[in-house]
């Protein structure tokens, strides 16, 4: 058995070396046959890599509404009225602690006036907890996000949308800056960061503790939303548990819990269409590349009848001829595939292209290795498939055919 394996390995190496020498001899033929494969592999690899980036963009856009699985929690009195956040918020976080849920946050909104140097702008005040940014994948475009320590600042820290900054005549490069919030007796707030580009442009974020200290006496919050981030596989089970624990923390109130992320009611992956479109495009690209290679291979094998016949006259078996001709195609497509993958990597990682593709992405994905490996694997498969028919024709060549030629 070992000798058979050694003979097979020796024959494979010899056929590969022989194929490489044949490719060096027929440089023009190889170049013509491999241009299509190289372009096909580069296109395929680039399409898969771009699809990964596109899926990341879509995921981040969806997760601005809430990461999966995001549980929304609501509490009502027997009359159907929402209790004050002063009542629900402590009970909500107590329930989260008991269930060892790491990320939880309250969110409430109200209108407010922002002013700076005589410029005024109506805005939405979003009163939140620090984990709100994690639940909704918010990363400050400039500066930083709100931290628990900001609740003790002498000037309330805020994160402001870039549109408000522009309306107030402020530049994001000047952070931190101060603005006035409120009406008759405005409060001086410190802008420590700006919201992501294109996201919540007219919103001002402030910690709940800071709002309670500076604004709640005049305008107490009357309604709020409560959210938790839990593992998707345990979302259904935890929904019942959160309802039970929070109901015990809020006797006399009705508690409802439900998922509200983009996967909550999805029967299938919402990103499936992107994958399907890319797969169809990749299939067409590969088909064109394979047909181009097969066409050139079939034409050239007719011109090599004399060569194959001479090899048969020196004792080359049918299997050896078949394998060596097929290996020429495989070796050639592997080289073309490697060049195509390198072209794809150079294209996707090009600074100008990266700026266009990665604009607005928080978690920039690296060039997917699976795309590179798939490109190489596909080049091997295309080479083998495209080489089978020419190899069969070569294997049928007889010594007498060489005399005719």
Backbone torsions as a table, in degrees:
resi	resn	phi	psi	omega
1	UNK	NA	-41.6	-179.5
2	UNK	-65.7	-39.4	179.4
3	UNK	-65.2	-38.3	178.5
4	UNK	-63.6	-41.6	178.4
5	UNK	-64.4	-40.4	179.4
6	UNK	-64.1	-41.1	179.0
7	UNK	-64.8	-39.8	179.6
8	UNK	-64.8	-43.4	179.3
9	UNK	-63.4	-42.4	179.7
10	UNK	-63.8	-41.9	178.6
11	UNK	-65.2	-38.2	179.2
12	UNK	-64.8	-45.9	179.7
13	UNK	-63.6	-41.8	-179.7
14	UNK	-64.3	-41.3	179.2
15	UNK	-65.9	-37.6	179.0
16	UNK	-65.8	-44.6	178.3
17	UNK	-63.8	-42.1	179.3
18	UNK	-63.1	-41.0	178.3
19	UNK	-62.5	-39.2	179.8
20	UNK	-64.4	-42.1	178.0
21	UNK	-64.5	-38.8	177.9
22	UNK	-63.9	-38.4	179.1
23	UNK	-65.4	-37.1	178.9
24	UNK	-67.1	-33.7	-179.6
25	UNK	-72.0	-41.6	-176.5
26	UNK	-102.4	59.4	-175.6
27	UNK	-60.6	-45.3	-176.8
28	UNK	-64.1	-44.9	178.8
29	UNK	-60.9	-42.7	-179.9
30	UNK	-63.5	-43.4	-178.9
31	UNK	-61.1	-44.6	-179.1
32	UNK	-64.2	-39.2	-176.0
33	UNK	-78.2	-22.2	-173.5
34	UNK	-100.2	-13.6	179.3
35	UNK	-58.8	-44.9	179.9
36	UNK	-64.3	-41.2	179.4
37	UNK	-65.9	-42.5	179.8
38	UNK	-60.4	-45.3	178.9
39	UNK	-65.7	-39.4	-179.7
40	UNK	-63.9	-46.0	-179.9
41	UNK	-66.2	-41.7	177.5
42	UNK	-61.9	-41.8	179.2
43	UNK	-66.2	-43.2	179.5
44	UNK	-61.6	-49.5	-179.1
45	UNK	-62.0	-42.9	179.4
46	UNK	-65.4	-38.9	179.5
47	UNK	-64.1	-41.8	179.7
48	UNK	-67.2	-42.6	178.5
49	UNK	-63.8	-44.0	178.7
50	UNK	-65.0	-34.8	177.6
51	UNK	-65.1	-39.2	176.3
52	UNK	-61.5	-40.4	178.3
53	UNK	-67.6	-42.1	179.7
54	UNK	-62.5	-40.0	178.3
55	UNK	-65.4	-36.8	177.4
56	UNK	-64.5	-40.1	178.1
57	UNK	-61.9	-46.2	-179.7
58	UNK	-64.7	-41.1	179.0
59	UNK	-60.4	-44.9	-179.3
60	UNK	-66.1	-37.3	177.5
61	UNK	-65.0	-43.4	177.3
62	UNK	-63.5	-39.6	-174.7
63	UNK	-75.5	-10.5	170.2
64	UNK	-63.0	-26.9	176.6
65	UNK	-83.8	-15.0	178.4
66	UNK	147.0	131.9	178.4
67	UNK	-74.6	145.6	175.5
68	UNK	-79.5	133.0	-1.5
69	UNK	-102.5	125.5	-179.9
70	UNK	-101.9	119.9	179.0
71	UNK	-96.3	125.1	172.9
72	UNK	-93.2	136.4	-176.6
73	UNK	-122.2	130.9	178.3
74	UNK	-131.2	144.0	177.8
75	UNK	-127.5	138.2	-178.9
76	UNK	-133.7	151.5	173.0
77	UNK	-80.1	173.3	179.3
78	UNK	-63.4	-22.2	177.7
79	UNK	-87.7	1.9	179.8
80	UNK	85.1	8.1	-180.0
81	UNK	-91.0	145.9	178.0
82	UNK	-80.3	126.9	178.9
83	UNK	-70.7	163.2	-179.8
84	UNK	-64.5	145.2	174.8
85	UNK	-57.0	-25.8	177.4
86	UNK	-61.3	-26.5	179.9
87	UNK	-89.4	-46.0	-172.5
88	UNK	-79.5	-38.5	-171.9
89	UNK	-60.2	-48.0	177.7
90	UNK	-61.1	-39.4	-179.9
91	UNK	-68.0	-37.0	179.3
92	UNK	-61.5	-47.6	-179.2
93	UNK	-72.6	-29.3	175.2
94	UNK	-65.7	-40.3	177.1
95	UNK	-65.9	-40.7	178.3
96	UNK	-61.9	-40.3	178.5
97	UNK	-65.7	-41.0	-179.0
98	UNK	-64.3	-33.2	-178.1
99	UNK	-95.2	6.1	177.6
100	UNK	57.6	40.3	174.7
101	UNK	-90.6	118.0	-169.0
102	UNK	-75.3	-41.2	-173.8
103	UNK	-112.0	118.5	179.6
104	UNK	-150.3	148.5	-177.4
105	UNK	-157.8	152.6	171.5
106	UNK	-103.6	151.5	176.0
107	UNK	-144.0	133.2	176.8
108	UNK	-142.8	156.7	-175.9
109	UNK	-131.4	152.5	172.5
110	UNK	-160.5	158.3	177.6
111	UNK	-82.5	151.5	-179.8
112	UNK	-154.4	157.0	177.9
113	UNK	-103.2	130.5	176.3
114	UNK	-111.8	135.1	-179.0
115	UNK	-134.6	152.9	175.2
116	UNK	-161.1	123.5	176.3
117	UNK	51.1	42.3	177.7
118	UNK	85.5	-10.0	177.6
119	UNK	-89.6	137.4	-176.8
120	UNK	-124.4	147.6	179.7
121	UNK	-151.3	125.0	173.1
122	UNK	-70.4	139.7	-177.4
123	UNK	-145.0	165.1	173.2
124	UNK	-98.5	122.4	174.8
125	UNK	-87.8	118.3	178.7
126	UNK	-103.9	108.7	-178.4
127	UNK	-91.9	117.9	-170.2
128	UNK	-139.8	173.4	169.6
129	UNK	-102.0	159.0	-175.7
130	UNK	-54.8	-36.0	-177.5
131	UNK	-69.4	-8.8	179.2
132	UNK	-57.3	-36.9	179.3
133	UNK	-64.6	-36.2	179.1
134	UNK	-71.7	-41.4	-178.8
135	UNK	-63.7	-30.1	-175.4
136	UNK	-117.0	16.8	176.5
137	UNK	48.6	57.4	176.9
138	UNK	-105.9	122.2	176.5
139	UNK	-120.6	126.5	-177.8
140	UNK	-58.8	130.1	177.9
141	UNK	-69.3	-36.8	176.2
142	UNK	-135.1	150.8	179.7
143	UNK	71.7	-134.3	-175.8
144	UNK	-145.2	170.4	176.0
145	UNK	-87.8	168.9	-179.3
146	UNK	-70.3	142.4	-179.9
147	UNK	-120.7	156.4	-179.6
148	UNK	-55.0	-34.3	-179.0
149	UNK	-65.9	-19.3	-179.7
150	UNK	-66.0	-19.4	-179.6
151	UNK	-66.1	-19.4	-178.0
152	UNK	-98.7	4.8	-178.6
153	UNK	-68.6	147.6	176.3
154	UNK	-70.4	-25.0	172.7
155	UNK	-119.7	122.4	-175.0
156	UNK	-60.2	132.4	178.5
157	UNK	-82.8	141.5	179.5
158	UNK	-138.4	154.4	169.5
159	UNK	-112.8	129.4	-169.0
160	UNK	-120.1	143.7	174.4
161	UNK	-66.6	147.5	-175.8
162	UNK	-63.7	-29.3	178.3
163	UNK	-65.6	-39.4	177.7
164	UNK	-65.4	-40.9	178.1
165	UNK	-58.6	-43.7	-179.1
166	UNK	-66.3	-42.2	-179.6
167	UNK	-64.6	-30.0	-179.3
168	UNK	-90.7	5.5	177.2
169	UNK	74.1	25.7	-178.6
170	UNK	-108.5	150.1	178.4
171	UNK	-108.6	140.4	-178.4
172	UNK	-65.2	-23.3	179.4
173	UNK	-73.1	-8.7	-176.6
174	UNK	-92.8	-1.1	-176.5
175	UNK	-57.2	144.5	-4.3
176	UNK	-80.3	147.8	176.8
177	UNK	-131.7	167.9	-179.7
178	UNK	-114.1	147.7	174.4
179	UNK	-136.7	163.3	178.5
180	UNK	-101.4	132.7	179.5
181	UNK	-120.7	135.4	177.2
182	UNK	110.4	-178.9	-174.6
183	UNK	-102.3	-102.4	-172.5
184	UNK	-60.5	-43.0	178.7
185	UNK	-119.4	84.0	-175.1
186	UNK	-68.3	154.4	177.6
187	UNK	-109.1	133.2	178.5
188	UNK	-82.4	116.4	-179.8
189	UNK	-109.9	151.8	-179.9
190	UNK	-104.9	121.4	177.9
191	UNK	-81.9	113.0	-178.4
192	UNK	-101.5	-10.3	-179.6
193	UNK	-168.0	167.0	176.7
194	UNK	-119.8	147.4	179.5
195	UNK	-68.5	159.8	-179.1
196	UNK	-56.9	150.8	179.1
197	UNK	-59.3	130.7	178.6
198	UNK	77.2	7.3	-177.7
199	UNK	-127.4	121.9	176.3
200	UNK	53.7	51.9	-176.4
201	UNK	-66.1	-24.4	-178.9
202	UNK	-110.1	26.5	-176.3
203	UNK	-114.1	141.1	173.5
204	UNK	-115.8	124.0	-179.5
205	UNK	-98.5	134.0	177.5
206	UNK	-141.5	144.3	178.0
207	UNK	-65.9	147.0	-178.2
208	UNK	-61.4	-40.0	179.4
209	UNK	-63.6	-38.9	178.8
210	UNK	-67.0	-41.4	178.7
211	UNK	-63.9	-42.4	180.0
212	UNK	-60.1	-37.4	-178.4
213	UNK	-73.5	-40.9	-170.2
214	UNK	-99.5	-26.7	-171.9
215	UNK	-126.5	-21.9	-170.8
216	UNK	-62.8	-29.4	-178.5
217	UNK	-62.4	-38.2	-179.5
218	UNK	-91.1	-36.9	-178.0
219	UNK	-135.6	79.2	-179.9
220	UNK	-67.2	148.1	177.6
221	UNK	-70.6	135.7	-178.5
222	UNK	-110.3	-14.6	-178.0
223	UNK	-149.8	149.8	-179.0
224	UNK	-156.7	160.9	177.1
225	UNK	-116.5	141.9	-177.0
226	UNK	-123.5	134.6	-173.2
227	UNK	-136.1	148.2	176.5
228	UNK	-134.4	144.5	175.8
229	UNK	-105.9	118.0	-176.9
230	UNK	-128.6	162.9	177.1
231	UNK	-61.5	133.0	-177.8
232	UNK	-55.9	-37.9	-177.2
233	UNK	-68.7	-22.4	-178.4
234	UNK	-107.3	9.1	-173.6
235	UNK	-61.2	-45.2	-176.8
236	UNK	-64.3	-44.6	179.6
237	UNK	-64.6	-44.3	-178.3
238	UNK	-68.5	-26.7	177.3
239	UNK	-60.0	-45.1	178.4
240	UNK	-66.5	-39.7	-178.8
241	UNK	-66.8	-42.2	179.0
242	UNK	-63.2	-41.8	179.1
243	UNK	-61.3	-43.0	-178.4
244	UNK	-66.6	-47.7	-176.5
245	UNK	-66.8	-42.9	-177.9
246	UNK	-69.5	-34.3	176.5
247	UNK	-63.2	-34.5	176.3
248	UNK	-69.9	-31.0	177.8
249	UNK	-77.0	-22.2	-177.5
250	UNK	-124.3	70.6	179.6
251	UNK	-61.6	137.5	-179.9
252	UNK	90.5	-0.8	179.5
253	UNK	-117.0	149.5	174.6
254	UNK	-92.3	133.7	-176.3
255	UNK	-119.3	131.6	175.3
256	UNK	-121.8	140.8	179.5
257	UNK	-135.2	134.1	178.1
258	UNK	-158.6	154.6	178.0
259	UNK	-73.1	145.9	178.7
260	UNK	-143.1	27.2	174.9
261	UNK	-95.0	175.4	-172.9
262	UNK	-69.7	-14.0	177.7
263	UNK	-98.2	4.0	-173.4
264	UNK	-62.4	-44.1	-175.6
265	UNK	-119.0	17.5	-177.9
266	UNK	-81.6	124.9	176.4
267	UNK	-77.4	-20.8	179.6
268	UNK	-148.2	169.1	-179.6
269	UNK	-60.8	120.5	179.8
270	UNK	-65.7	-13.3	178.9
271	UNK	-94.6	5.9	-176.4
272	UNK	-63.8	-35.6	-178.3
273	UNK	-62.9	-38.7	178.5
274	UNK	-61.6	-46.1	179.5
275	UNK	-62.6	-40.3	-178.9
276	UNK	-64.7	-45.3	-179.8
277	UNK	-61.5	-44.7	-179.8
278	UNK	-63.9	-39.1	-180.0
279	UNK	-63.8	-41.1	179.2
280	UNK	-64.9	-45.3	179.0
281	UNK	-60.8	-44.3	-179.8
282	UNK	-63.0	-39.1	179.0
283	UNK	-63.2	-42.0	178.7
284	UNK	-64.6	-43.6	179.3
285	UNK	-59.9	-44.9	-179.8
286	UNK	-65.9	-39.2	179.7
287	UNK	-61.6	-44.0	179.0
288	UNK	-64.3	-42.7	179.0
289	UNK	-64.4	-41.5	179.9
290	UNK	-66.6	-41.4	178.8
291	UNK	-63.7	-39.1	178.1
292	UNK	-62.9	-45.1	179.8
293	UNK	-65.2	-43.4	-179.0
294	UNK	-63.7	-40.1	-179.2
295	UNK	-61.6	-47.4	-179.9
296	UNK	-66.4	-39.4	-178.6
297	UNK	-65.0	-40.6	-179.7
298	UNK	-66.3	-38.1	179.2
299	UNK	-67.1	-44.7	-175.4
300	UNK	-72.4	-29.8	-178.6
301	UNK	-68.2	-26.7	176.2
302	UNK	-68.7	-26.6	179.8
303	UNK	-85.9	-5.5	-176.9
304	UNK	-110.9	17.7	-178.9
305	UNK	-60.4	-44.6	-179.4
306	UNK	-61.0	-43.3	179.8
307	UNK	-60.9	-47.4	-179.0
308	UNK	-66.0	-39.8	178.6
309	UNK	-62.3	-39.2	177.8
310	UNK	-64.9	-39.9	178.0
311	UNK	-63.2	-38.1	177.7
312	UNK	-65.3	-34.5	-179.1
313	UNK	-68.3	-22.9	177.8
314	UNK	-93.0	12.0	172.7
315	UNK	102.9	5.5	179.2
316	UNK	-67.3	126.6	-179.5
317	UNK	-76.6	167.0	178.3
318	UNK	-61.3	-42.7	179.1
319	UNK	-63.9	-39.1	-179.6
320	UNK	-66.9	-41.9	178.3
321	UNK	-63.3	-46.7	179.9
322	UNK	-57.9	-49.4	-175.1
323	UNK	-67.3	-40.5	-177.6
324	UNK	-67.6	-39.7	179.0
325	UNK	-67.4	-41.5	178.9
326	UNK	-65.8	-37.9	-179.9
327	UNK	-66.0	-29.2	175.2
328	UNK	-58.9	-43.5	179.2
329	UNK	-67.1	-42.1	-177.7
330	UNK	-66.2	-48.7	-179.5
331	UNK	-60.4	-42.1	-179.3
332	UNK	-63.4	-43.3	-178.2
333	UNK	-71.8	-29.7	175.6
334	UNK	-64.5	-44.0	176.8
335	UNK	-62.0	-45.6	178.8
336	UNK	-63.4	-39.5	178.8
337	UNK	-63.8	-41.4	178.3
338	UNK	-62.5	-42.2	177.3
339	UNK	-65.1	-40.8	178.9
340	UNK	-63.1	-40.7	178.0
341	UNK	-64.3	-42.1	178.5
342	UNK	-63.7	-38.7	176.4
343	UNK	-63.8	-39.8	179.6
344	UNK	-64.8	-44.2	178.9
345	UNK	-62.0	-43.1	179.2
346	UNK	-62.9	-36.1	-179.4
347	UNK	-71.6	-49.7	-175.2
348	UNK	-68.0	-35.2	-178.0
349	UNK	-90.0	0.6	176.1
350	UNK	-59.0	132.0	-175.3
351	UNK	-53.9	-40.8	-177.7
352	UNK	-67.4	-43.9	179.3
353	UNK	-67.5	-41.4	-179.3
354	UNK	-61.4	-39.8	179.1
355	UNK	-61.7	-36.4	-179.7
356	UNK	-75.8	-42.2	-176.5
357	UNK	-76.6	-35.2	-172.0
358	UNK	-98.6	8.7	-179.8
359	UNK	-64.1	123.3	177.8
360	UNK	88.0	1.6	179.2
361	UNK	-90.0	130.5	179.2
362	UNK	-82.8	-49.3	178.9
363	UNK	-101.3	92.4	-176.5
364	UNK	-70.4	119.0	179.7
365	UNK	-77.0	141.8	174.7
366	UNK	-72.2	169.6	176.5
367	UNK	-60.8	122.9	-174.1
368	UNK	-66.3	122.1	178.3
369	UNK	-63.8	-31.5	-179.7
370	UNK	-63.8	-30.3	177.1
371	UNK	-67.3	-41.6	179.0
372	UNK	-66.0	-45.6	-180.0
373	UNK	-65.9	-37.9	178.4
374	UNK	-65.2	-39.5	178.0
375	UNK	-60.7	-42.7	178.5
376	UNK	-68.3	-41.7	179.8
377	UNK	-64.2	-40.2	179.4
378	UNK	-65.4	-38.5	179.2
379	UNK	-63.5	-37.7	176.3
380	UNK	-65.3	-45.9	-179.7
381	UNK	-63.0	-43.1	178.4
382	UNK	-63.1	-41.6	178.8
383	UNK	-62.6	-41.2	-179.9
384	UNK	-67.1	-44.9	-179.1
385	UNK	-66.4	-42.8	-179.1
386	UNK	-71.6	-20.5	-178.8
387	UNK	-91.2	-12.2	-176.5
388	UNK	-65.5	-49.9	-176.9
389	UNK	-64.3	-47.8	175.0
390	UNK	-60.5	-35.0	179.2
391	UNK	-67.4	-37.9	176.9
392	UNK	-63.8	-41.7	177.9
393	UNK	-64.1	-40.7	179.7
394	UNK	-66.5	-37.1	-178.3
395	UNK	-67.3	-22.4	-178.9
396	UNK	-88.0	-5.9	179.3
397	UNK	-68.5	135.5	179.0
398	UNK	-110.5	164.3	-178.4
399	UNK	-59.0	-37.4	-177.8
400	UNK	-65.9	-26.5	176.5
401	UNK	-64.1	-34.5	179.6
402	UNK	-66.3	-33.8	178.1
403	UNK	-66.0	-40.5	179.6
404	UNK	-60.4	-37.3	-178.9
405	UNK	-83.4	NA	NA
